[in-house]
Amino acid sequence: MPLYEILCISAHAAKYEEIHGLVKQTALMVMNNGGVVRSINSWGTRTLPMRIKRYKASHSVADYWTMHFDASPKLMKSVSHSLKADERVLRWTTTKLGERLEDIAKPAESTVVHQAPRTQ
C-alpha cells in the first residue's frame, strides 16, 4: 500500500475536543478500511497568512495537523471526500510519499568504522 501524508488546516475551536474528534475520525476511517496510521502530529494553532472563507465564515486563525498513513488509492479518495465534506476543515493537501515504506526509509548506517592497519 502506498504511504501518504495529509496536512490539514482546520477551523480553530475554543475546545480542543473538536480538533481531537476530527483527527480521530480521520484516523479511524483509515484503520477501519485496512489502512495503517504511522503518525499524527499537531503543529498547533497558527495565524493564517491570509483569511480563508469557508462555509460562510471567515477564518484568520487555524489549527494545523499532519497524519502519515498507508492506504489504498481507493481509500485515499474516500478520506479526501470526507475531509472535503467536513465543515471543520478549511484546507488540506495529500502527498504520496512512496509506494512502500522501504522507498522512503533510509537504510541503517554501519556503526563499525574500519581502519587500515598501521604500518611501522
C-alpha atoms as one frame of an Amber mdcrd trajectory, in Angstrom:
protein
   0.000   0.000   0.000   1.251   3.493  -0.770   2.375   5.776   2.048   0.607
   9.154   2.227   0.855  12.335   4.258  -2.093  14.659   4.905  -1.500  18.236
   6.020  -4.785  19.622   7.309  -5.742  23.166   8.303  -8.858  23.055  10.450
 -11.002  25.860  11.828  -9.786  26.972  15.238 -12.110  25.898  18.014 -12.153
  27.055  21.627 -12.370  23.429  22.727  -9.558  21.079  21.757 -12.050  18.178
  21.686 -13.394  19.343  18.312  -9.969  19.096  16.647  -9.258  15.849  18.504
 -12.554  14.482  17.173 -11.672  15.401  13.585  -8.246  13.761  13.807  -9.684
  10.668  15.497 -12.453  10.379  12.898  -9.928  10.552  10.055  -7.564   8.035
  11.676 -10.403   5.591  12.439 -11.608   5.857   8.848  -8.163   4.797   7.645
  -7.802   1.969  10.177 -11.336   0.597   9.733 -10.753   0.234   5.989  -7.491
  -1.684   6.165  -5.028   1.203   6.343  -2.249   1.783   8.873  -1.728   5.116
  10.639   2.020   5.679  11.105   1.985   9.021  12.960  -0.162  12.012  13.866
   1.459  15.365  14.651  -0.146  18.569  15.846   1.500  21.773  14.661  -0.675
  23.823  16.982  -2.694  26.971  16.435  -1.299  29.457  13.934  -2.321  32.707
  12.336  -3.177  32.165   8.687  -1.145  34.122   6.106  -4.455  35.351   4.662
  -8.095  34.988   5.616  -9.913  31.897   4.417 -13.647  31.958   3.738 -15.296
  28.583   4.088 -18.916  27.706   4.855 -19.929  31.394   5.068 -17.364  32.123
   7.798 -14.072  33.982   7.619 -11.079  32.464   9.437  -7.800  34.157  10.361
  -6.559  31.575  12.901  -6.483  27.805  12.399  -5.144  24.542  13.819  -2.619
  22.606  11.742  -2.003  18.839  11.937  -0.415  16.099   9.855  -1.002  12.377
   9.553   1.212   9.752   7.881  -0.559   6.552   6.853  -0.605   3.591   4.465
  -3.791   3.212   2.435  -5.098   2.004  -0.895  -5.756   4.651  -3.561  -9.492
   3.921  -3.261  -9.383   4.605   0.492  -7.384   7.785  -0.138 -10.179   9.102
  -2.367 -12.686   8.289   0.370 -10.628  10.147   3.003 -10.299  13.138   0.684
 -14.054  13.187   0.106 -14.670  13.015   3.868 -12.335  15.963   4.539 -13.983
  17.984   1.775 -17.441  17.472   3.310 -16.379  18.274   6.894 -17.143  21.851
   7.976 -14.222  21.862  10.427 -11.674  21.509   7.599 -10.540  24.705   5.889
  -7.830  23.292   3.608  -5.920  20.042   3.222  -3.366  18.558   0.907  -2.322
  14.983   0.358   1.166  13.926  -0.669   2.073  10.440  -1.814   5.429   9.722
  -0.183   6.118   6.376  -1.830   4.757   3.007  -2.860   6.250   1.233   0.165
   7.816   2.253   3.443  11.162   0.984   2.144  11.012   3.594  -0.639  11.313
   6.482   1.808  13.169   4.887   4.739  16.914   5.342   4.713  18.980   2.186
   5.177  20.675   1.908   8.542  24.266   3.021   8.542  27.007   0.808   9.883
  28.394   1.909  13.238  31.601  -0.048  12.799  34.434   2.050  11.443  37.020
   0.078   9.530  40.535   1.418   9.830  43.525   0.426   7.778  46.191  -1.459
   9.779  49.105   0.675  10.906  52.449   0.113   9.238  55.627   0.618  11.164
